[in-house]
Amino acid sequence: MKRTNLWPQLGLFVVLTLGAAVAWGLAGGFFTSLYEMHLSGALRQTVYENLVVTVEGEPLIGGYSYANNQYRQLPFRTLAGETVDAEKVDELSPATLYRKAQPRRWYDGPMPWSGRLTWVNDGRTAGTRWQLIRDATNEGRAYFAGFDEATRLGVG
């Protein structure tokens, strides 16, 4: 009886099996990313909130929601959660920190000041300049400090 060598057949089987697995993996990844980019956005609702300061100095929570490819303004709320009529809100210009709140990776280093400090003024001549200062933690606690632009003294 002649003995046949099975190693070439086994090698071909392994190569073809791995090739098919890679092809299916790439196809699955492609269709998953296609779904995430185009279809799941219509099924998901995202709420964006921001801190709004009125000209009188009262902090309010404002925001909007995004669902079904549409933005919808949410009502203003006080820090205690009470709804405020939007027509009565005269807010300052927005102050935005451009760093997303997310855990920092070890190789990112400390959070830069560009992600921790911003300012806004009240729009008046020699008015008040409000500094928004955020700490360097991932949660990002922040506080306002107000300074008179003419005298540079603290006002709040």
N, C-alpha and C positions, 0 to 999 in steps of 0.2 A: 504494500500500500504506500502510495506516494504522499509525503507530508507536505502540506501547503503552508506558506508563511502568511500569518494573519496580520502582521504588523502594518503593511501598506494599506490594507482594507480598514483596519482600526484607525490609522492616522487620517485617512480620507473621511471617515465617519466623524471624527472629532472636529476636523477643520470645517466640514459642512455644517455640523451642529452649531459650532460657535459662530459661524458666519450668519446662519439663520437667526440665532439669538440676538446678535448685534443689529441685524436689519430690523427685526421686530422692535427692539429697544429704541432705535432711531425713529421708526414710524410712530411708536407710542409717544415719544417725547415731542415730536412734531405736532401731533394732533392734540396733545395736552396743552402745549403752548398756544396753539390756534384757539382752543376753547377758552383759555384764560384771557387772551387778548380781546377776543371779539364777542364771545357769548356770555361769559360769566359776569361781565360788567353790568349787563341788563338785569341780572338776577340779584345783584348785591346792592345793599343800601349803605352808604358811608355818610357819617355825620361829622362835620367839621365845626369846631367851636373855637372861639377866640374871646379874649378879654377886651372889653370896650370900656373906655373911660369917657364919661360925659364931660362937657365943658365945666360943669359944676364940681367935678372931681369924684363923682360916684362911679364905682366900678360895676359893670354889667357883663353878663355873658351873652354874646351874640353868636350867630352861626348860621349854617345852612346844611341841607342834606342833599345828597346826590344819589338818585336812583332812576333807573330806566332812561339813562342819558339825559336827565333833566336836573337842574338845580332848583331848590326851593328854600326860600328864606325862612328861618326859624324865628319865633318871637324872642325878644330880649328878655332876660331873667336877671333878677338881683342875685347876689351871692347867697341869699337865703332861699332862693328858688321861686320867688314870686314873679309872675309875668308882668312885663311893663309894656305899655302901649308904644309901638314903634314910632308913631308920629310925634311923641313927646321927647324922643331921644335926640339930643344934639351932641354928637360924639366928636371927640378929637380925631385928628388924622391917625391912621393906624400905625402902630409900631410893630414890626415883624422880626422875629428871629428866624433865620433861614436854616436852622439845623433841625432835622427831624429827631423826635424823641425816640431813641432806640439805644440798646446797649452798645457800647463802643468795644471794638475788638482790641486785643492787647497791642497790636501793631499800629493802631491809629494814634496812639499817644494821648496826651491830655486834650481836652476840648479847647479849641482856640477861642480867643476873645471875640472873634467875628460871629461866633455862635452863641455868645453869652451876653452881649451888650448892644443895645440899640437905644434910640431916643426919638422923641417927638415933641413939638412945641404946640402951644394952644392957639397959634395963629394970630396972636395980638402983637402989636409993636412993643418991644421990650417986655414980652410976656414971660411965661413960665416954660422952662424946658424940662421935660420929664424923661428921666433915664430909666430904662428897664434893664435890670441886672439879674442875670440867671447864674446860679451856682454851677459847678462842674460835675454834679452827680447825674446819673442817668435819668432820674425822675425829674430833675430840673425845677427846683423851687426858685421863684423869682420874686422881686420886690421892685417898687417904684421909688425913685428919689426925685423930688422936684426942686429946681433951682431957678431963682429969678435971673433972667438974662442980663439985666442992667447991672445989678449989684453982685451977682454970682453967689448970693446967700441962699441957704436952704429954705424952702417954703413948705415942704411936706414930704 
